[in-house]
Amino acid sequence: MPTQPQYEALDAQGYPYMREARVIGELPLAARRTALDAAITTVGNECGLTASKPLSFGLPVFEAFGLNRREASRHAHSKLLLTQGSDLSLEYAN
């Protein structure tokens, strides 16, 4: 039994198939806000940062922590901070 909602993806030949959702952007619209709220706590703990505003679906993660792009790119967890909210792995939302 899948633990994540099913998502219709495309294989290497461009044919659709069903698989478990892997990132927040693949979740149903109603589940995205909950996942973003859970992810900001996990990301903050991993990066040693405190969020100053909610994580946004279409903006980079660093925005939620009040950082600018330069500060985020210099951080030890820059790859994570420069990721858009929609592209965050669902591992951060659990």
Buried (B, 14 or more C-beta within 10 A) or exposed (E): EEEBEEBEBEEEEEEEEEEEBBBBBBBEEEBBBEBBEBBBEBBBEEBEBEBEEEBBBEEBBBBBBEBEEEEBEEBEBBEBBBBBBBBBBBEBBE
